[in-house]
Amino acid sequence: MSIILNGNNVDHQEGVNTVEQLLSHYHLENRIVVVEVNKEIVMKENYKTMSLSHGDVVEIIHFVGGG
Amino acid sequence: MLKIADRTFRSRLLLGTGKYPSFDIQKKAVEVSEAEILTFAVRRMNIFSEEQPNFLEQLDLSKYTLLPNTAGAKTAEEAVRIAKLAKASGLCDMIKVEIIGDDRTLLPDPVETLKASEMLLEKGFIVLPYTSDDVVLARRLEELGVHAVMPGASPIGSGKGIINPLNLKFIIEQSSIPVIIDAGIGSPKDVAFAMELGADGVLLNTAVSGAKDPVKMAQAMKLAIEAGRLGFEAGRIEEKEYAVASSPTTGMVTS
């Protein structure tokens, strides 16, 4: 299954079917992030149930230094 | 005390978190500044490259109020999207509306700023718009119900200080919400000046992060905030055209 993740086309092997699995694939489960799928924010409580489909546009966002 | 919406803060200094030479220096500068409100930007995570430390994740979040900005947005819709992403972190409900309308001067787009502020207020955000020093715009924003207005002193990162004190004074006089002078601050004298004008606070970043010694400058800014505020509260003397002697003019020791 391929998705567009932070602007990059990426292919994932089996086992990356939900937002929760995607975050753990990139070792982000304990980081402060916000996830958006097809421009809709996914709330934390839905990470487990929110499944990803081929072609989804996913953004993983965080806070950086700024003024 | 600085009061924004239902929150009160001891410090009137709001500090940006961009462009410090190192995390260590940044941590010390933040600590020394005694700022309680820190600004951040919202960005895509760099998930494909080597892990970089994240400043926010190293902070004791119980001690600070996060003020994410919408920098990068050019329209009200983009600003609202960024604000919603920031709020979804569960760490903040305050937002600095920052919609740049001109790439060279980084001056804000007043029309989009007004529009975004209205949309964000409807969604229940605590809204602090970064605006130009336009007096009528500041009033229109207050009428919408924003929780503070943040007029710029001069262009972002320019360090030119306060270039239109008259407009800032007009905004301060007419406002019943906090007025926070944001952007363009260069040195402690600008901060003291802003506070003497009667500003409720100052938001700055580069003036500290870009200083030769950011930690020392953070302390200088803290003191300038306090000195300026005390000076404002104390009520300065009237300016006069000619000298007025401070020493008694009688009982002179003369021949």
Interface residues (C-beta under 8 A of the other chain):
Chain A: L5 N6 G7 N8 Y26 L28 R31 I32 V33 V34 E36 K39 I41 M43 K44 E59 I60 I61 H62 F63 V64 G65 G66 G67
Chain B: G16 T17 G18 K19 Y20 Q26 T39 F40 A41 V42 R43 R44 M45 I47 F48 N54 F55 L56 E57 L66 P68 N69 A71 R81 K84 L85 A86 A88 S89 G90 L91 I156 G157 A183 L203 L204 N205 T206
